[in-house]
Amino acid sequence: MKIMIVNNMRLASTMEMGNRIASTLRGQGLDILIDSSSADITSELFDAIIVLGGDGTMIRTARQYADR
């Protein structure tokens, strides 16, 4: 299973939390993609998304990946 983690780059706490979550999930054998709002990885396929941030991050993520 491949999981996308989306962080709000302006919030250091989400970057830190995203790295901890990614480490834990990788330890469980899952593949992790990290979208830090600056990377263009929209062509990657994934099974689930974890969004770390506020309303704006949730809305941007929903719009960007809705067709997945």
C-alpha positions in Angstrom: 0.0 0.0 0.0 1.2 3.5 -0.9 0.3 6.4 1.3 0.6 10.1 0.5 1.4 12.5 3.4 0.6 16.1 2.6 2.1 18.8 4.8 1.7 22.5 5.1 5.2 23.8 4.6 4.5 27.0 6.5 3.9 25.0 9.7 7.0 23.3 11.0 4.9 21.2 13.3 3.3 19.5 10.4 6.6 18.7 8.8 7.9 17.2 12.0 4.7 15.2 12.5 4.7 14.1 8.9 8.2 12.7 9.2 7.3 10.8 12.4 4.2 9.3 10.7 6.2 8.4 7.6 8.9 6.7 9.7 6.3 4.7 11.6 4.4 3.6 8.5 7.6 2.7 6.7 8.4 0.5 9.7 5.1 -1.3 9.0 6.2 -2.0 5.4 4.2 0.7 3.7 5.4 2.9 0.9 5.2 6.6 1.7 5.1 9.7 -0.6 5.5 13.1 1.0 3.9 16.2 -0.7 5.2 19.3 1.1 3.1 21.7 -1.0 6.2 22.4 -3.2 6.9 19.0 -4.9 5.2 18.1 -8.1 4.4 14.5 -7.6 0.9 14.6 -9.0 1.7 11.7 -11.4 2.4 9.3 -8.6 -0.2 6.7 -7.7 -1.3 6.1 -4.1 -4.0 4.4 -2.1 -4.6 6.9 0.7 -3.8 10.4 1.9 -3.0 11.8 5.3 -3.3 15.6 5.4 -1.5 17.6 8.1 -2.4 21.3 8.2 -5.5 23.4 8.4 -8.6 24.0 6.3 -6.5 25.5 3.4 -4.3 22.4 3.2 -7.3 20.1 3.2 -9.1 22.1 0.5 -6.0 22.3 -1.7 -5.3 18.6 -1.3 -8.9 17.7 -2.1 -8.8 19.8 -5.3 -5.4 18.6 -6.4 -6.0 14.9 -5.9 -9.9 14.6 -6.3 -9.6 12.7 -9.6 -7.5 10.0 -7.9 
